[in-house]
Amino acid sequence: MPEKASIKPGEESPATRCDRPDIPEFVINIPVSAVFYNPPSASLPAGLNIDPAANFTIDLFDVQQEVLNTQRN
């Protein structure tokens, strides 16, 4: 699909390979440390227990499905 292409309501969208969850090319892992511990010397608020080795995982299939469901309504 061209970079600046758009799909109009009622048009068939082109097929993508993002057709199911857990496809590694469509999963984004963001280290918690990049969000809460940046700069590394920053401290978390008292009582907030977050493992700095954990990741936020975003599966673009889930995002895609939410967008498609919203467009249908």
Chimera marker file (.cmm) of the C-alpha trace (Angstrom):
<marker_set name="trace">
<marker id="1" x="0.000" y="0.000" z="0.000" r="1" g="1" b="0" radius="0.5"/>
<marker id="2" x="1.469" y="3.404" z="-0.877" r="1" g="1" b="0" radius="0.5"/>
<marker id="3" x="2.645" y="5.521" z="2.041" r="1" g="1" b="0" radius="0.5"/>
<marker id="4" x="-0.030" y="8.238" z="1.668" r="1" g="1" b="0" radius="0.5"/>
<marker id="5" x="-2.881" y="5.974" z="0.568" r="1" g="1" b="0" radius="0.5"/>
<marker id="6" x="-6.199" y="5.981" z="2.370" r="1" g="1" b="0" radius="0.5"/>
<marker id="7" x="-9.153" y="3.632" z="2.504" r="1" g="1" b="0" radius="0.5"/>
<marker id="8" x="-12.613" y="5.134" z="2.179" r="1" g="1" b="0" radius="0.5"/>
<marker id="9" x="-15.659" y="3.733" z="4.010" r="1" g="1" b="0" radius="0.5"/>
<marker id="10" x="-17.122" y="0.795" z="2.131" r="1" g="1" b="0" radius="0.5"/>
<marker id="11" x="-13.928" y="0.067" z="0.203" r="1" g="1" b="0" radius="0.5"/>
<marker id="12" x="-12.175" y="-3.244" z="0.572" r="1" g="1" b="0" radius="0.5"/>
<marker id="13" x="-8.961" y="-2.855" z="2.515" r="1" g="1" b="0" radius="0.5"/>
<marker id="14" x="-5.793" y="-4.480" z="1.217" r="1" g="1" b="0" radius="0.5"/>
<marker id="15" x="-4.679" y="-7.689" z="2.896" r="1" g="1" b="0" radius="0.5"/>
<marker id="16" x="-1.987" y="-7.416" z="5.514" r="1" g="1" b="0" radius="0.5"/>
<marker id="17" x="0.043" y="-10.074" z="7.220" r="1" g="1" b="0" radius="0.5"/>
<marker id="18" x="-1.268" y="-8.809" z="10.554" r="1" g="1" b="0" radius="0.5"/>
<marker id="19" x="-4.131" y="-11.296" z="10.561" r="1" g="1" b="0" radius="0.5"/>
<marker id="20" x="-3.797" y="-12.882" z="13.996" r="1" g="1" b="0" radius="0.5"/>
<marker id="21" x="-2.298" y="-12.043" z="17.386" r="1" g="1" b="0" radius="0.5"/>
<marker id="22" x="1.243" y="-12.873" z="18.484" r="1" g="1" b="0" radius="0.5"/>
<marker id="23" x="3.025" y="-12.400" z="15.138" r="1" g="1" b="0" radius="0.5"/>
<marker id="24" x="6.500" y="-11.228" z="16.215" r="1" g="1" b="0" radius="0.5"/>
<marker id="25" x="6.778" y="-8.621" z="13.418" r="1" g="1" b="0" radius="0.5"/>
<marker id="26" x="3.611" y="-6.944" z="14.732" r="1" g="1" b="0" radius="0.5"/>
<marker id="27" x="4.335" y="-7.032" z="18.467" r="1" g="1" b="0" radius="0.5"/>
<marker id="28" x="6.059" y="-4.120" z="20.181" r="1" g="1" b="0" radius="0.5"/>
<marker id="29" x="7.814" y="-4.580" z="23.516" r="1" g="1" b="0" radius="0.5"/>
<marker id="30" x="8.636" y="-1.409" z="25.413" r="1" g="1" b="0" radius="0.5"/>
<marker id="31" x="10.894" y="-1.868" z="28.435" r="1" g="1" b="0" radius="0.5"/>
<marker id="32" x="9.327" y="-0.549" z="31.627" r="1" g="1" b="0" radius="0.5"/>
<marker id="33" x="12.702" y="0.926" z="32.461" r="1" g="1" b="0" radius="0.5"/>
<marker id="34" x="12.482" y="3.197" z="29.392" r="1" g="1" b="0" radius="0.5"/>
<marker id="35" x="9.173" y="4.583" z="30.642" r="1" g="1" b="0" radius="0.5"/>
<marker id="36" x="9.544" y="4.781" z="34.419" r="1" g="1" b="0" radius="0.5"/>
<marker id="37" x="13.297" y="4.746" z="34.979" r="1" g="1" b="0" radius="0.5"/>
<marker id="38" x="14.478" y="7.307" z="32.448" r="1" g="1" b="0" radius="0.5"/>
<marker id="39" x="16.817" y="8.814" z="33.414" r="1" g="1" b="0" radius="0.5"/>
<marker id="40" x="18.108" y="5.802" z="35.361" r="1" g="1" b="0" radius="0.5"/>
<marker id="41" x="18.521" y="7.880" z="38.515" r="1" g="1" b="0" radius="0.5"/>
<marker id="42" x="14.814" y="8.769" z="38.596" r="1" g="1" b="0" radius="0.5"/>
<marker id="43" x="12.901" y="7.216" z="41.464" r="1" g="1" b="0" radius="0.5"/>
<marker id="44" x="9.324" y="6.022" z="41.462" r="1" g="1" b="0" radius="0.5"/>
<marker id="45" x="6.714" y="7.460" z="43.779" r="1" g="1" b="0" radius="0.5"/>
<marker id="46" x="6.530" y="5.704" z="47.147" r="1" g="1" b="0" radius="0.5"/>
<marker id="47" x="4.364" y="2.599" z="47.118" r="1" g="1" b="0" radius="0.5"/>
<marker id="48" x="4.632" y="2.041" z="43.368" r="1" g="1" b="0" radius="0.5"/>
<marker id="49" x="6.142" y="-1.401" z="42.875" r="1" g="1" b="0" radius="0.5"/>
<marker id="50" x="7.106" y="-1.863" z="39.211" r="1" g="1" b="0" radius="0.5"/>
<marker id="51" x="9.639" y="-4.420" z="38.035" r="1" g="1" b="0" radius="0.5"/>
<marker id="52" x="12.196" y="-2.498" z="35.943" r="1" g="1" b="0" radius="0.5"/>
<marker id="53" x="12.939" y="-5.681" z="33.975" r="1" g="1" b="0" radius="0.5"/>
<marker id="54" x="9.323" y="-6.017" z="32.762" r="1" g="1" b="0" radius="0.5"/>
<marker id="55" x="7.952" y="-4.943" z="29.374" r="1" g="1" b="0" radius="0.5"/>
<marker id="56" x="4.803" y="-3.288" z="28.109" r="1" g="1" b="0" radius="0.5"/>
<marker id="57" x="3.665" y="-5.471" z="25.213" r="1" g="1" b="0" radius="0.5"/>
<marker id="58" x="1.518" y="-3.988" z="22.458" r="1" g="1" b="0" radius="0.5"/>
<marker id="59" x="0.146" y="-6.403" z="19.876" r="1" g="1" b="0" radius="0.5"/>
<marker id="60" x="-0.763" y="-4.434" z="16.762" r="1" g="1" b="0" radius="0.5"/>
<marker id="61" x="-3.407" y="-7.032" z="15.889" r="1" g="1" b="0" radius="0.5"/>
<marker id="62" x="-5.341" y="-5.921" z="18.986" r="1" g="1" b="0" radius="0.5"/>
<marker id="63" x="-4.952" y="-2.273" z="17.968" r="1" g="1" b="0" radius="0.5"/>
<marker id="64" x="-6.055" y="-3.099" z="14.421" r="1" g="1" b="0" radius="0.5"/>
<marker id="65" x="-9.148" y="-4.939" z="15.649" r="1" g="1" b="0" radius="0.5"/>
<marker id="66" x="-10.131" y="-2.070" z="17.952" r="1" g="1" b="0" radius="0.5"/>
<marker id="67" x="-9.834" y="0.411" z="15.067" r="1" g="1" b="0" radius="0.5"/>
<marker id="68" x="-11.873" y="-1.809" z="12.752" r="1" g="1" b="0" radius="0.5"/>
<marker id="69" x="-14.563" y="-2.341" z="15.390" r="1" g="1" b="0" radius="0.5"/>
<marker id="70" x="-14.753" y="1.400" z="16.027" r="1" g="1" b="0" radius="0.5"/>
<marker id="71" x="-15.089" y="2.122" z="12.298" r="1" g="1" b="0" radius="0.5"/>
<marker id="72" x="-17.971" y="-0.333" z="11.990" r="1" g="1" b="0" radius="0.5"/>
<marker id="73" x="-20.006" y="1.465" z="14.648" r="1" g="1" b="0" radius="0.5"/>
<link id1="1" id2="2" r="1" g="1" b="0" radius="0.2"/>
<link id1="2" id2="3" r="1" g="1" b="0" radius="0.2"/>
<link id1="3" id2="4" r="1" g="1" b="0" radius="0.2"/>
<link id1="4" id2="5" r="1" g="1" b="0" radius="0.2"/>
<link id1="5" id2="6" r="1" g="1" b="0" radius="0.2"/>
<link id1="6" id2="7" r="1" g="1" b="0" radius="0.2"/>
<link id1="7" id2="8" r="1" g="1" b="0" radius="0.2"/>
<link id1="8" id2="9" r="1" g="1" b="0" radius="0.2"/>
<link id1="9" id2="10" r="1" g="1" b="0" radius="0.2"/>
<link id1="10" id2="11" r="1" g="1" b="0" radius="0.2"/>
<link id1="11" id2="12" r="1" g="1" b="0" radius="0.2"/>
<link id1="12" id2="13" r="1" g="1" b="0" radius="0.2"/>
<link id1="13" id2="14" r="1" g="1" b="0" radius="0.2"/>
<link id1="14" id2="15" r="1" g="1" b="0" radius="0.2"/>
<link id1="15" id2="16" r="1" g="1" b="0" radius="0.2"/>
<link id1="16" id2="17" r="1" g="1" b="0" radius="0.2"/>
<link id1="17" id2="18" r="1" g="1" b="0" radius="0.2"/>
<link id1="18" id2="19" r="1" g="1" b="0" radius="0.2"/>
<link id1="19" id2="20" r="1" g="1" b="0" radius="0.2"/>
<link id1="20" id2="21" r="1" g="1" b="0" radius="0.2"/>
<link id1="21" id2="22" r="1" g="1" b="0" radius="0.2"/>
<link id1="22" id2="23" r="1" g="1" b="0" radius="0.2"/>
<link id1="23" id2="24" r="1" g="1" b="0" radius="0.2"/>
<link id1="24" id2="25" r="1" g="1" b="0" radius="0.2"/>
<link id1="25" id2="26" r="1" g="1" b="0" radius="0.2"/>
<link id1="26" id2="27" r="1" g="1" b="0" radius="0.2"/>
<link id1="27" id2="28" r="1" g="1" b="0" radius="0.2"/>
<link id1="28" id2="29" r="1" g="1" b="0" radius="0.2"/>
<link id1="29" id2="30" r="1" g="1" b="0" radius="0.2"/>
<link id1="30" id2="31" r="1" g="1" b="0" radius="0.2"/>
<link id1="31" id2="32" r="1" g="1" b="0" radius="0.2"/>
<link id1="32" id2="33" r="1" g="1" b="0" radius="0.2"/>
<link id1="33" id2="34" r="1" g="1" b="0" radius="0.2"/>
<link id1="34" id2="35" r="1" g="1" b="0" radius="0.2"/>
<link id1="35" id2="36" r="1" g="1" b="0" radius="0.2"/>
<link id1="36" id2="37" r="1" g="1" b="0" radius="0.2"/>
<link id1="37" id2="38" r="1" g="1" b="0" radius="0.2"/>
<link id1="38" id2="39" r="1" g="1" b="0" radius="0.2"/>
<link id1="39" id2="40" r="1" g="1" b="0" radius="0.2"/>
<link id1="40" id2="41" r="1" g="1" b="0" radius="0.2"/>
<link id1="41" id2="42" r="1" g="1" b="0" radius="0.2"/>
<link id1="42" id2="43" r="1" g="1" b="0" radius="0.2"/>
<link id1="43" id2="44" r="1" g="1" b="0" radius="0.2"/>
<link id1="44" id2="45" r="1" g="1" b="0" radius="0.2"/>
<link id1="45" id2="46" r="1" g="1" b="0" radius="0.2"/>
<link id1="46" id2="47" r="1" g="1" b="0" radius="0.2"/>
<link id1="47" id2="48" r="1" g="1" b="0" radius="0.2"/>
<link id1="48" id2="49" r="1" g="1" b="0" radius="0.2"/>
<link id1="49" id2="50" r="1" g="1" b="0" radius="0.2"/>
<link id1="50" id2="51" r="1" g="1" b="0" radius="0.2"/>
<link id1="51" id2="52" r="1" g="1" b="0" radius="0.2"/>
<link id1="52" id2="53" r="1" g="1" b="0" radius="0.2"/>
<link id1="53" id2="54" r="1" g="1" b="0" radius="0.2"/>
<link id1="54" id2="55" r="1" g="1" b="0" radius="0.2"/>
<link id1="55" id2="56" r="1" g="1" b="0" radius="0.2"/>
<link id1="56" id2="57" r="1" g="1" b="0" radius="0.2"/>
<link id1="57" id2="58" r="1" g="1" b="0" radius="0.2"/>
<link id1="58" id2="59" r="1" g="1" b="0" radius="0.2"/>
<link id1="59" id2="60" r="1" g="1" b="0" radius="0.2"/>
<link id1="60" id2="61" r="1" g="1" b="0" radius="0.2"/>
<link id1="61" id2="62" r="1" g="1" b="0" radius="0.2"/>
<link id1="62" id2="63" r="1" g="1" b="0" radius="0.2"/>
<link id1="63" id2="64" r="1" g="1" b="0" radius="0.2"/>
<link id1="64" id2="65" r="1" g="1" b="0" radius="0.2"/>
<link id1="65" id2="66" r="1" g="1" b="0" radius="0.2"/>
<link id1="66" id2="67" r="1" g="1" b="0" radius="0.2"/>
<link id1="67" id2="68" r="1" g="1" b="0" radius="0.2"/>
<link id1="68" id2="69" r="1" g="1" b="0" radius="0.2"/>
<link id1="69" id2="70" r="1" g="1" b="0" radius="0.2"/>
<link id1="70" id2="71" r="1" g="1" b="0" radius="0.2"/>
<link id1="71" id2="72" r="1" g="1" b="0" radius="0.2"/>
<link id1="72" id2="73" r="1" g="1" b="0" radius="0.2"/>
</marker_set>
